Amino acid sequence: MISSSIDDRWHVTDDGKKARSARYGKGKRWRARYRLRPGGPQVTKAFERKVDAEAWLQAQTTAVHTGTYVDPAKERMTVGQWCDVWLAGYRSRKASTYRQAETHVKIIRATFGDVPIRSVKPSDVNAWVATMQDDGRAASYVYATYRRLCQLMSDAVAEGILVRSPCSRKTAPPQGQQRPYVATTAQVWALHDAFPTHLRPAVLLAAFAGLRLAECSGLRVSDVDFMRGIISPAVQYPAEQLKTEYSRTPIPIPHELSLMLAQAVEAGAGEYVVTSEIGRQAAPWTIERAMREARGRVEGLPEKFRFHDLRHYFASLLISEGLDVKVVQRRMRHKNAATTLDVYGHMFPEKDETARSAVATAWADLAVDAEDSLRTN
């Protein structure tokens, strides 16, 4: 702290003599004030007792030196006001990412919008999470919305609005990750046949190449090497670059799939692999709508089977062929193997018997060594 002082507002000094001021007996007597830098804004606060003013100045000085100081001008900021500031800086993100953040923020505002951000306590966060759970929201959705609140609070700490976030491991709800439903091969082909002809390539791309919904919509004919059987994802709907380098990993496909995709392209306008009825780029919601209409006609499929679940089928194919986790990771275009194991770890075959045999072999070797030792003795 650069400068600080305490003023007695009830007295003035005139020619070295102390006299009562015009404010004598009115309001709080002592005013503490400080500036963090020369010429900077002055922060003041009034107190009844001088000792309280001294203690406050000391606390502000300590906060500056320990890095826990919060600008008093920001102390009154509400969660809703911070959401406005935060979203304004988030507009540079991809449109779909920004829309998702807006959805989460709307839910956060409903509870915390008018609450001063410094007043939000861990118990408030716990109560909010419990309310979302009681409302019947999916566990994964509750967790995603909670993570957005964590992001808002962490950024508030970085901006000097908060000293510490009210979110921690103690307030975090379960992630709600469930084992994905894996369709059978017969169900996948039944879905394919139930789709409109012009949208069937989307089913093939998701189930046999692992493309995501927006990647299917964005896949251009120029991204597919039909002769060599390689798909090189580059953009997603409508024409946005893929977010990560891992998503752009080339995908080898069998000759039969290349032929089916080539036939579909010949029937379309020639620019996109998945097209609308009039040959233009098919939108993701068009494919989703077709999935909702088709899944009810396929025996055994869950009512909420999603287009994305076809990607899980692709992962199951790779794992059933005995491919190790690193290969599956590359084909699924995950950033790391941990993500692959988090989602598909339960699909990998158990190695208990192999481990038991390895230990048994070690014991057998130990028994042989012991027997040889006895003979030598």
C-alpha positions, 0 to 999 in steps of 0.5 A, a space after each residue: 500500500 502506497 499511502 494511508 491515513 486516518 482523519 478525525 472528522 469531528 475536529 480541525 487544526 487551526 494555527 496548531 490548535 485543535 477545534 471542533 469542526 462543523 461535523 462535530 457530533 454528526 456521523 462516524 468520527 474516524 475516516 480511514 483512507 488509502 491509495 494503492 498507487 500515486 494518483 490512483 483512486 482513493 478508498 475510504 471508510 468511516 468508523 465510530 472508533 479509531 482502533 477499528 479504523 486502524 485495524 481495517 487499514 492494517 487488514 487492507 495492507 496485509 491483503 495487498 502483501 499476501 495477494 488476497 486484496 479485492 478492489 472494494 469497487 468490485 465487492 458489490 458485483 453480483 453474479 449476474 453482472 459478472 456473467 455479463 462481463 464473462 460472456 462478453 469475453 467468451 464470444 470469441 469461442 466457436 458459436 456452438 461452444 458459446 451457445 452451450 455456455 449461454 445455456 449454462 449461464 441462464 441456469 446459474 442466473 436463475 439462482 445466483 443472478 442478484 447475489 453478490 458474487 463474494 457472498 456465494 458460499 460452498 453451502 449455497 453451491 451444494 443447495 443449488 446442485 441438490 435443487 437441480 438433482 431434485 428437478 430430475 435433470 440428468 446427472 451429466 447435465 448437472 455436472 456440466 452446469 456445475 463445471 460452468 459455475 466453477 469456471 465463472 468463479 475461477 475466472 473471478 478469482 483471476 480477475 481479482 473479484 474473489 479471493 477464493 472460489 466457493 467451488 471445490 471437490 466437496 461441492 462437486 456432484 457426480 459426473 454421471 457417466 453411464 456405460 453407453 448403449 452399444 447397438 448390434 450390427 443388425 440394429 445398425 444396418 436396420 437403422 441404415 435402411 430406415 433412414 432416408 436414402 440421402 442421409 444414409 451415408 451419415 449412419 455409415 460414417 458414424 458407425 464404421 468410421 467414428 465421425 461425430 454428428 457435425 463432422 458427418 454434416 461437414 464432410 466434403 467429397 474432397 476430404 475422402 480418398 475413395 481409391 485409397 480408402 482414407 477419410 481426412 476430417 477437416 471441417 464440421 458443420 457448417 464450415 468450421 475448422 475442427 477444434 483439435 489436431 487429434 480430430 483431424 487424424 486420417 481414418 482408414 476405411 474398408 473398400 466396401 465402405 468407400 464404394 458405398 460412399 462413392 455411390 452416394 456421392 454420385 447421387 448427390 450434388 458432388 460437394 458434400 458426402 451427406 446431403 439434403 433431398 435437394 443435394 445441399 449440405 445436410 444440417 445436423 438437426 436434419 440427421 437427428 430428426 431422421 434418427 428420432 424417426 428411425 430408431 422407433 422402427 428398429 427392434 431393441 433400440 433404447 427410446 433415447 438412442 442418439 446418433 452419437 451412439 453409433 460412434 460407440 458401436 464403432 469403438 466396440 468393433 475396434 475393441 472386439 478385434 483385440 486392438 489395444 487402447 492406444 490404437 482405439 484412441 487414435 481411431 476414435 481421435 481422442 486427445 489421450 488414452 485416459 479419455 478412451 478408457 473413461 468411456 470404453 474401459 469396460 469394453 476391453 476384455 478382462 485380463 484376470 486369467 492372464 494375470 493369474 497365469 503369470 503369477 502362477 508361472 512365477 510360483 512354479 519357477 520359485 518351486 523349481 529353484 527351491 527343489 534344485 537348492 535342496 538337491 544341491 544341499 
